[in-house]
Amino acid sequence: MVGNRVMALSDGEAVAALWLVLEQQGAPLDAAQLRADEARVAEAAGKGDIRAEAGADEKATPGEAARAALLYLAESDPDTVSRAAEIAATDRGERFDPALIGIGALVMIAIRTEFKLEHDSEKGWSFKLHHRPMRDSTLGRLISKLIGLYPPP
């Protein structure tokens, strides 16, 4: 089962698998853009209103966020996620250090149809939900982990 395979990945392997899935889906994975997006995600995630609404998981790690993103993506593309998890586990995820990769930016790419970054010149960066996820849904858990990765200002 793909869920078991994803949950067995180490943090580095999970980040590598997420990268592979996004790459396979044709997502733009430019390092400079990811760093810029990571700063925007951190700003938006630090705002109190989104933290309260999302139920921020303050103990979330980059690997947990990557695994949650993989589980979310597996709902629509289980074969790609399963193959990516297998490749990442075989490579031992050595190419990817979760601390160096902008995991927030990768997660935003994974959920780009549901959860977007928007900029307001007066308020800065914020998130916009396309639908309100239930807290116990896969997307709700993913958003909770994403927001929890970033401490409030």
VOMISE-755810 format. One record per residue (C-alpha): x, y, z; residue in three letters; residue number from 1. Coordinates in steps of 0.1 Angstrom, whole numbers, m for minus. Layout:
REM residues N
east/north/up/code/pos
X/Y/Z/ALA/NUM;
...
REM end
This chain:
REM residues 153
east/north/up/code/pos
0/0/0/MET/1;
14/34/m9/VAL/2;
5/50/24/GLY/3;
26/24/43/ASN/4;
55/30/19/ARG/5;
53/68/23/VAL/6;
51/65/61/MET/7;
82/43/62/ALA/8;
104/70/45/LEU/9;
130/89/65/SER/10;
128/127/65/ASP/11;
154/130/37/GLY/12;
138/102/17/GLU/13;
103/118/20/ALA/14;
117/152/8/VAL/15;
135/134/m21/ALA/16;
103/115/m30/ALA/17;
82/147/m30/LEU/18;
108/164/m53/TRP/19;
106/134/m76/LEU/20;
68/134/m78/VAL/21;
67/171/m85/LEU/22;
94/167/m111/GLU/23;
74/139/m127/GLN/24;
43/161/m128/GLN/25;
63/188/m146/GLY/26;
64/213/m117/ALA/27;
90/241/m120/PRO/28;
117/233/m95/LEU/29;
141/262/m99/ASP/30;
163/265/m68/ALA/31;
163/303/m68/ALA/32;
125/305/m71/GLN/33;
120/279/m44/LEU/34;
142/300/m20/ARG/35;
121/331/m28/ALA/36;
88/311/m24/ASP/37;
101/296/9/GLU/38;
104/332/24/ALA/39;
69/340/12/ARG/40;
55/308/27/VAL/41;
72/316/60/ALA/42;
58/351/61/GLU/43;
23/339/53/ALA/44;
25/310/78/ALA/45;
35/332/106/GLY/46;
2/352/107/LYS/47;
m20/344/136/GLY/48;
m53/341/117/ASP/49;
m40/313/94/ILE/50;
m23/296/123/ARG/51;
m56/295/143/ALA/52;
m77/285/113/GLU/53;
m53/257/102/ALA/54;
m47/244/137/GLY/55;
m9/247/132/ALA/56;
10/215/142/ASP/57;
38/232/161/GLU/58;
57/199/163/LYS/59;
58/193/126/ALA/60;
91/185/109/THR/61;
100/189/72/PRO/62;
99/152/68/GLY/63;
64/150/83/GLU/64;
52/178/59/ALA/65;
68/160/30/ALA/66;
51/127/39/ARG/67;
17/145/44/ALA/68;
22/161/9/ALA/69;
29/127/m6/LEU/70;
m2/111/10/LEU/71;
m22/140/m4/TYR/72;
m7/135/m39/LEU/73;
m13/98/m36/ALA/74;
m50/103/m35/GLU/75;
m49/113/m72/SER/76;
m17/97/m84/ASP/77;
m8/67/m63/PRO/78;
15/50/m89/ASP/79;
38/81/m93/THR/80;
40/85/m55/VAL/81;
47/48/m50/SER/82;
75/48/m76/ARG/83;
90/80/m62/ALA/84;
90/65/m27/ALA/85;
107/34/m39/GLU/86;
134/54/m57/ILE/87;
139/77/m28/ALA/88;
143/48/m4/ALA/89;
167/30/m27/THR/90;
188/62/m31/ASP/91;
185/67/7/ARG/92;
175/103/m1/GLY/93;
211/114/1/GLU/94;
207/141/m25/ARG/95;
182/160/m4/PHE/96;
187/175/30/ASP/97;
153/185/44/PRO/98;
170/215/62/ALA/99;
184/228/29/LEU/100;
154/223/7/ILE/101;
126/248/9/GLY/102;
100/222/20/ILE/103;
73/248/24/GLY/104;
78/258/m12/ALA/105;
77/222/m23/LEU/106;
45/216/m4/VAL/107;
29/247/m19/MET/108;
37/234/m53/ILE/109;
21/201/m44/ALA/110;
m12/218/m32/ILE/111;
m11/247/m57/ARG/112;
m47/240/m68/THR/113;
m61/242/m33/GLU/114;
m39/267/m13/PHE/115;
m23/297/m29/LYS/116;
1/325/m19/LEU/117;
m12/360/m25/GLU/118;
5/393/m20/HIS/119;
m11/425/m7/ASP/120;
11/456/m8/SER/121;
m2/466/26/GLU/122;
m5/433/44/LYS/123;
23/413/27/GLY/124;
21/376/18/TRP/125;
m9/355/29/SER/126;
m26/322/20/PHE/127;
m59/318/1/LYS/128;
m79/286/5/LEU/129;
m99/275/m25/HIS/130;
m121/254/m2/HIS/131;
m123/250/35/ARG/132;
m107/216/44/PRO/133;
m120/195/73/MET/134;
m94/192/100/ARG/135;
m93/155/98/ASP/136;
m89/154/60/SER/137;
m56/146/43/THR/138;
m54/182/30/LEU/139;
m63/196/64/GLY/140;
m35/176/81/ARG/141;
m10/187/54/LEU/142;
m19/224/58/ILE/143;
m16/220/96/SER/144;
19/206/92/LYS/145;
29/232/67/LEU/146;
18/261/89/ILE/147;
34/245/120/GLY/148;
68/244/103/LEU/149;
71/282/107/TYR/150;
71/299/141/PRO/151;
49/329/146/PRO/152;
69/362/144/PRO/153;
REM end
